[in-house]
Amino acid sequence: MSSTAPQAPAPALTGQLFQVLLATFASAAGFWAWMSIAPLQRTYAQSMGLAEGEIAMMLATPIIVGSLGRILVGALTDRVGGRKMFTAILLLAVPAVILVSVAGQTHNYPLLLASGFYLGVAGTVFAIGIPFSSAWYEPSRRGFANGVFGMGMIGTAVSAFVTPRLAQSIGYATTHYVIAGTLVVFAALVWFLMKESPAWTPQHQPLVPRIAGALKLAVTWQMCFLYAIVFGGFVAFSTFLPKYLTTIYPQTVDQVGAGNRMGSFVIAAVIARPFGGMLADKLGPKLISLISLLGVAVMATVVSFEPPEGIVTGFAFLFMAACLGLGQGSIFGWVPRIAPKDKAGAVSGTVAAAGALGGYFPPLVMAATYDAATNSYRLGLWALVITAVLGLILTAILKDRRTA
């Protein structure tokens, strides 16, 4: 007689798509708030008389908390679940949005930096949605789940398209009240409609050992580097693209036009992301990641030559965005395959943090390498090319799945 106990049937994951889509829209609200400074960067620069380095710091500052905070938020999600964490983070971001508004109205640059730092809380929503969405799908479809959730990045496009237009039509302060109100509405929707996956179980291991355990895994650092390239590149261009375009092409691109281009860049990445996850499920994340990084390297090379504004630059930035989105989907489709189940949130949060942190440095590098004599950011773009090539080399030597 066998002594092996029968395994319990897998829990029914009914309503999984609705739950992931709810997390996606909540994430979009958080991303709108997180990226609300960038579309108005020229307004701040002109009203406060900011220099190149001050503008770069202003754009990069919200990314700090949005990056490093994801490590803690991801680990907390393992413990208390996505519903509580989404609600808490969205509500915590509301005062930050109001403080940004006050800083802009009073032309107070130090307050803008401080409130932008606090605003980074909104960017930590990404670390909640990855473990939450993964728990709602079986392992073979988690690339799809994370790809769909990753479409919450559309909040960046909403910020690019909507924020400057709202500021022009209803006023600067009212625009920020609208953003804050949106956060409150989605916090309420999450609280009343979101539920945890039946397959999810809270992790009661203390936070510090769990985070430390994730940091000891080689795969954590490998995925961190790759995700820092694809998501960091996305974040960096999402915040810096209006500045780049209005600097390199001042006669042909104004602030609204630059916002439109930034929004188009974000939409291309958002559309490509779920395809990256689905293709990773079917063809393997390694292959899709290689294609993504190769495309980024080639398009960054094209842009570095600063061709005349028009079809070439438009296509280059859109194709680069699509490659970045494809890579985001494939790399986060890779993480659940190789991360230990009990550290999924901690690993996801750490990788997500690296991705956002990867977006902090490029605007500073672009500002530091800007050549005023030739009006060129070429050195900064070549730094992206070199980094993408290094990512290609790392991807080529990695395995698709954890080996026993």
C-alpha positions as CSV (number, residue, x, y, z in Angstrom):
1,M,0.0,0.0,0.0
2,S,1.5,3.4,-1.0
3,S,2.1,5.8,1.8
4,T,2.1,8.8,-0.6
5,A,-0.7,11.1,0.2
6,P,-2.9,12.2,-2.8
7,Q,-2.1,15.7,-4.0
8,A,-4.7,18.4,-3.6
9,P,-6.3,19.5,-6.8
10,A,-5.0,22.8,-8.1
11,P,-7.3,25.7,-7.1
12,A,-9.7,27.1,-9.7
13,L,-8.3,30.4,-11.0
14,T,-11.6,31.9,-12.1
15,G,-11.7,35.6,-12.9
16,Q,-8.0,35.7,-13.4
17,L,-8.0,38.1,-16.4
18,F,-10.3,40.5,-14.6
19,Q,-8.0,40.6,-11.6
20,V,-4.9,41.1,-13.8
21,L,-6.6,43.9,-15.8
22,L,-7.7,45.6,-12.6
23,A,-4.1,45.5,-11.4
24,T,-3.0,46.8,-14.8
25,F,-5.3,49.9,-14.6
26,A,-4.3,50.5,-11.0
27,S,-0.7,50.4,-12.1
28,A,-1.5,52.9,-15.0
29,A,-2.8,55.4,-12.4
30,G,0.3,55.0,-10.4
31,F,2.5,55.5,-13.5
32,W,0.6,58.6,-14.5
33,A,1.4,60.1,-11.1
34,W,5.0,58.9,-11.2
35,M,5.7,60.5,-14.6
36,S,3.7,63.7,-14.1
37,I,6.8,65.9,-13.8
38,A,8.4,65.1,-17.2
39,P,5.7,66.4,-19.6
40,L,5.8,69.8,-17.9
41,Q,9.6,69.9,-17.7
42,R,9.9,73.0,-20.0
43,T,7.4,74.9,-17.8
44,Y,9.4,74.2,-14.7
45,A,12.7,75.0,-16.5
46,Q,11.4,78.4,-17.7
47,S,9.6,79.4,-14.5
48,M,12.5,78.5,-12.3
49,G,15.4,79.3,-14.6
50,L,16.9,75.8,-14.4
51,A,20.2,74.8,-15.9
52,E,20.8,71.5,-17.9
53,G,22.0,69.6,-14.9
54,E,19.1,70.8,-12.7
55,I,16.6,69.7,-15.3
56,A,18.2,66.3,-15.5
57,M,18.1,66.0,-11.7
58,M,14.4,67.1,-11.6
59,L,13.5,64.4,-14.1
60,A,15.6,61.7,-12.5
61,T,14.6,62.3,-8.8
62,P,11.2,60.5,-8.8
63,I,12.9,57.4,-10.1
64,I,15.0,56.9,-7.0
65,V,12.2,56.0,-4.6
66,G,10.3,54.3,-7.4
67,S,13.3,52.1,-8.0
68,L,14.7,51.2,-4.6
69,G,11.3,51.2,-3.0
70,R,10.3,48.3,-5.2
71,I,12.5,45.9,-3.2
72,L,10.6,46.5,0.0
73,V,7.2,46.7,-1.7
74,G,7.8,43.4,-3.6
75,A,8.7,41.7,-0.3
76,L,5.7,43.2,1.5
77,T,3.5,42.0,-1.3
78,D,4.7,38.4,-0.6
79,R,3.5,38.9,3.0
80,V,0.2,40.9,2.8
81,G,-0.9,40.5,-0.8
82,G,-1.6,42.7,-3.8
83,R,-4.9,44.2,-2.7
84,K,-3.6,45.8,0.5
85,M,-0.4,47.0,-1.1
86,F,-2.0,48.5,-4.2
87,T,-4.5,50.4,-2.0
88,A,-1.8,51.7,0.3
89,I,0.7,52.8,-2.4
90,L,-2.0,54.6,-4.5
91,L,-3.2,56.5,-1.4
92,L,0.4,57.3,-0.2
93,A,1.1,58.9,-3.6
94,V,-1.8,61.4,-3.3
95,P,0.0,63.9,-1.0
96,A,3.1,63.7,-3.3
97,V,1.1,64.9,-6.3
98,I,-0.3,67.8,-4.3
99,L,3.2,68.8,-3.1
100,V,4.5,68.8,-6.7
101,S,1.6,71.1,-7.5
102,V,2.6,73.5,-4.6
103,A,6.2,73.4,-5.7
104,G,5.3,74.4,-9.2
105,Q,3.0,77.2,-8.2
106,T,5.5,78.7,-5.8
107,H,8.5,78.2,-8.2
108,N,10.3,76.3,-5.4
109,Y,13.0,74.1,-7.0
110,P,14.1,72.4,-3.7
111,L,10.5,71.6,-2.8
112,L,10.0,70.2,-6.3
113,L,13.0,67.9,-5.9
114,A,11.8,66.8,-2.4
115,S,8.2,66.2,-3.6
116,G,9.5,64.5,-6.7
117,F,11.5,62.1,-4.5
118,Y,8.3,61.4,-2.5
119,L,6.4,61.0,-5.8
120,G,8.6,58.0,-6.5
121,V,6.3,56.0,-4.2
122,A,3.8,55.8,-7.0
123,G,6.3,54.0,-9.2
124,T,6.6,51.1,-6.7
125,V,3.2,49.7,-7.9
126,F,5.0,47.7,-10.5
127,A,6.6,45.4,-7.8
128,I,3.1,44.7,-6.5
129,G,1.6,43.6,-9.8
130,I,4.2,41.1,-10.9
131,P,3.8,38.6,-8.0
132,F,0.1,39.3,-7.8
133,S,-0.4,38.6,-11.6
134,S,1.9,35.6,-11.6
135,A,-0.1,33.9,-8.8
136,W,-3.3,34.1,-10.9
137,Y,-1.8,32.0,-13.8
138,E,-0.1,28.7,-14.1
139,P,3.7,28.8,-14.8
140,S,3.4,28.2,-18.5
141,R,1.3,31.4,-18.9
142,R,3.0,33.8,-16.5
143,G,4.8,35.5,-19.3
144,F,1.4,36.4,-20.7
145,A,0.1,37.5,-17.3
146,N,3.1,39.7,-16.6
147,G,3.0,41.1,-20.1
148,V,-0.6,42.1,-19.7
149,F,0.1,43.7,-16.3
150,G,3.1,45.5,-17.8
151,M,0.7,47.3,-20.1
152,G,0.1,49.5,-17.0
153,M,3.1,51.5,-18.3
154,I,0.4,53.1,-20.5
155,G,0.1,55.5,-17.6
156,T,3.3,57.1,-18.8
157,A,1.7,57.8,-22.2
158,V,-1.4,59.1,-20.4
159,S,0.9,61.5,-18.6
160,A,2.6,62.6,-21.8
161,F,-0.6,63.1,-23.8
162,V,-3.0,64.3,-21.1
163,T,-1.0,66.2,-18.5
164,P,0.2,69.2,-20.7
165,R,-3.2,69.4,-22.4
166,L,-5.0,69.5,-19.0
167,A,-2.6,72.1,-17.7
168,Q,-3.3,74.3,-20.7
169,S,-7.1,73.8,-20.5
170,I,-8.0,73.6,-16.8
171,G,-4.9,75.0,-15.2
172,Y,-1.7,73.6,-13.6
173,A,-3.1,73.2,-10.0
174,T,-6.4,71.6,-11.2
175,T,-4.5,69.1,-13.3
176,H,-2.7,67.8,-10.3
177,Y,-6.0,67.5,-8.4
178,V,-7.3,65.4,-11.2
179,I,-4.3,63.1,-11.0
180,A,-4.7,62.9,-7.2
181,G,-8.4,62.1,-7.6
182,T,-7.6,59.4,-10.1
183,L,-5.3,57.7,-7.5
184,V,-8.1,57.8,-4.9
185,V,-10.7,56.3,-7.3
186,F,-8.4,53.4,-8.3
187,A,-7.5,52.8,-4.6
188,A,-11.2,52.4,-3.9
189,L,-11.8,50.1,-6.9
190,V,-8.9,47.9,-5.8
191,W,-10.1,47.7,-2.2
192,F,-13.6,46.7,-3.1
193,L,-13.0,44.6,-6.3
194,M,-9.5,43.0,-6.1
195,K,-8.9,39.6,-4.5
196,E,-5.9,37.4,-4.1
197,S,-5.4,34.3,-6.2
198,P,-6.5,31.1,-4.5
199,A,-3.0,29.8,-5.4
200,W,-1.3,32.6,-3.4
201,T,-0.1,31.9,0.1
202,P,1.4,34.7,2.3
203,Q,5.0,34.4,3.2
204,H,5.7,34.9,6.9
205,Q,9.5,34.8,6.8
206,P,10.9,38.1,8.1
207,L,11.4,40.7,5.3
208,V,15.2,41.3,5.7
209,P,16.2,37.6,5.4
210,R,13.9,37.1,2.4
211,I,15.3,40.2,0.7
212,A,18.8,39.1,1.6
213,G,18.1,35.6,0.3
214,A,17.0,37.1,-3.0
215,L,20.1,39.2,-3.2
216,K,22.3,36.1,-2.8
217,L,20.9,34.5,-5.9
218,A,23.0,34.9,-9.0
219,V,19.9,34.9,-11.2
220,T,18.6,38.0,-9.3
221,W,21.6,40.0,-10.4
222,Q,21.6,38.6,-13.9
223,M,18.0,39.5,-14.4
224,C,18.6,42.9,-12.7
225,F,21.2,43.8,-15.3
226,L,19.1,42.8,-18.3
227,Y,15.9,44.5,-17.0
228,A,17.9,47.6,-16.1
229,I,18.7,47.9,-19.8
230,V,15.2,47.4,-21.2
231,F,13.0,49.0,-18.6
232,G,15.7,51.6,-17.6
233,G,15.9,52.6,-21.2
234,F,12.2,52.9,-21.4
235,V,12.0,55.0,-18.3
236,A,14.9,57.2,-19.3
237,F,13.5,58.0,-22.7
238,S,10.0,58.4,-21.3
239,T,11.3,61.2,-19.0
240,F,14.1,62.6,-21.2
241,L,12.7,62.3,-24.7
242,P,10.8,65.7,-24.6
243,K,14.0,67.4,-23.4
244,Y,16.1,65.5,-26.1
245,L,13.8,66.4,-29.0
246,T,13.3,70.1,-28.0
247,T,17.1,70.5,-27.6
248,I,18.2,68.7,-30.8
249,Y,15.3,69.8,-33.0
250,P,14.2,73.2,-31.4
251,Q,12.8,74.6,-34.7
252,T,10.5,71.6,-35.5
253,V,9.5,70.2,-32.1
254,D,7.6,72.2,-29.4
255,Q,6.6,71.0,-25.9
256,V,3.2,69.6,-27.0
257,G,4.8,67.9,-30.0
258,A,7.5,66.4,-27.8
259,G,4.8,65.2,-25.5
260,N,3.1,63.5,-28.4
261,R,6.3,61.8,-29.4
262,M,6.9,60.7,-25.8
263,G,3.4,59.3,-25.7
264,S,3.9,57.4,-29.0
265,F,7.1,56.0,-27.7
266,V,5.4,54.7,-24.5
267,I,2.4,53.2,-26.5
268,A,4.8,51.3,-28.8
269,A,6.6,49.8,-25.7
270,V,3.3,49.1,-24.0
271,I,1.8,47.2,-27.0
272,A,5.0,45.2,-27.5
273,R,5.3,44.2,-23.9
274,P,2.6,41.5,-23.7
275,F,3.8,40.1,-27.0
276,G,7.2,39.8,-25.4
277,G,5.7,37.8,-22.6
278,M,3.6,35.6,-24.9
279,L,6.5,34.9,-27.2
280,A,8.7,34.1,-24.2
281,D,6.1,31.5,-23.2
282,K,6.1,29.9,-26.7
283,L,9.7,30.4,-28.0
284,G,11.7,30.9,-24.8
285,P,12.7,34.2,-23.1
286,K,16.3,33.9,-24.2
287,L,15.6,34.2,-27.9
288,I,13.1,37.1,-27.5
289,S,15.5,38.9,-25.2
290,L,18.3,38.5,-27.7
291,I,16.1,40.0,-30.5
292,S,15.1,42.8,-28.2
293,L,18.6,43.9,-27.2
294,L,19.9,43.6,-30.7
295,G,17.1,46.0,-31.9
296,V,17.9,48.5,-29.1
297,A,21.6,48.5,-30.0
298,V,20.9,49.1,-33.7
299,M,18.3,51.8,-33.2
300,A,20.4,53.6,-30.6
301,T,23.2,53.6,-33.2
302,V,20.9,55.2,-35.8
303,V,19.7,57.9,-33.4
304,S,23.2,58.7,-32.3
305,F,23.9,60.1,-35.8
306,E,21.1,62.6,-35.2
307,P,19.4,62.4,-38.6
308,P,17.1,65.2,-39.6
309,E,13.8,65.2,-37.7
310,G,11.2,63.3,-39.6
311,I,10.5,59.7,-40.8
312,V,13.9,58.3,-39.8
313,T,13.9,59.6,-36.3
314,G,10.2,58.8,-35.8
315,F,10.7,55.2,-36.9
316,A,14.0,54.8,-35.0
317,F,12.4,55.8,-31.7
318,L,9.2,53.8,-32.2
319,F,11.2,50.7,-33.2
320,M,13.5,51.2,-30.2
321,A,10.5,51.5,-27.9
322,A,9.0,48.3,-29.4
323,C,12.2,46.4,-28.8
324,L,12.4,47.7,-25.2
325,G,8.8,46.6,-24.6
326,L,9.5,43.2,-26.1
327,G,12.5,42.8,-23.8
328,Q,10.5,43.8,-20.7
329,G,7.9,41.1,-21.4
330,S,10.4,38.4,-22.2
331,I,12.7,39.1,-19.2
332,F,9.8,39.2,-16.7
333,G,8.5,36.1,-18.4
334,W,12.0,34.7,-17.5
335,V,11.9,35.6,-13.8
336,P,9.1,33.2,-12.7
337,R,10.8,30.3,-14.5
338,I,14.0,30.6,-12.4
339,A,13.1,32.4,-9.2
340,P,12.3,30.2,-6.1
341,K,8.6,30.4,-5.4
342,D,9.0,31.5,-1.8
343,K,11.1,34.5,-3.0
344,A,9.1,35.4,-6.0
345,G,8.0,38.8,-4.7
346,A,11.5,39.6,-3.3
347,V,13.2,38.7,-6.6
348,S,10.6,40.4,-8.7
349,G,10.8,43.5,-6.6
350,T,14.6,43.6,-6.8
351,V,14.6,43.1,-10.6
352,A,11.8,45.7,-10.9
353,A,13.9,48.1,-8.8
354,A,16.9,47.5,-11.0
355,G,14.8,48.3,-14.0
356,A,13.6,51.6,-12.6
357,L,17.0,52.5,-11.2
358,G,18.4,51.8,-14.7
359,G,16.2,54.8,-15.8
360,Y,17.7,57.1,-13.2
361,F,21.3,57.3,-14.5
362,P,20.7,57.8,-18.3
363,P,19.2,61.4,-18.0
364,L,22.2,62.3,-15.8
365,V,24.6,60.7,-18.3
366,M,22.9,62.5,-21.2
367,A,23.2,65.8,-19.4
368,A,26.8,65.2,-18.5
369,T,27.8,64.1,-22.0
370,Y,25.9,66.9,-23.8
371,D,28.1,68.8,-26.2
372,A,26.8,72.4,-26.3
373,A,29.2,73.3,-29.1
374,T,27.7,70.8,-31.5
375,N,24.3,70.5,-29.7
376,S,24.8,66.7,-29.5
377,Y,24.0,63.9,-27.1
378,R,25.9,61.4,-29.2
379,L,28.2,60.1,-26.4
380,G,25.2,59.3,-24.1
381,L,23.6,57.4,-26.9
382,W,26.7,55.4,-27.6
383,A,26.8,54.5,-23.9
384,L,23.3,52.9,-24.5
385,V,24.7,51.0,-27.5
386,I,27.6,49.5,-25.5
387,T,25.3,48.6,-22.6
388,A,22.9,46.8,-24.9
389,V,25.8,44.8,-26.5
390,L,26.9,43.7,-23.0
391,G,23.3,42.6,-22.3
392,L,23.4,40.6,-25.5
393,I,26.6,38.8,-24.4
394,L,25.1,38.0,-21.0
395,T,21.8,36.8,-22.5
396,A,23.7,34.5,-24.9
397,I,25.3,32.6,-22.0
398,L,22.3,32.3,-19.7
399,K,19.9,29.3,-19.5
400,D,16.2,29.5,-20.0
401,R,15.3,27.6,-16.9
402,R,16.9,26.9,-13.5
403,T,18.8,23.7,-13.5
404,A,18.6,21.2,-10.6
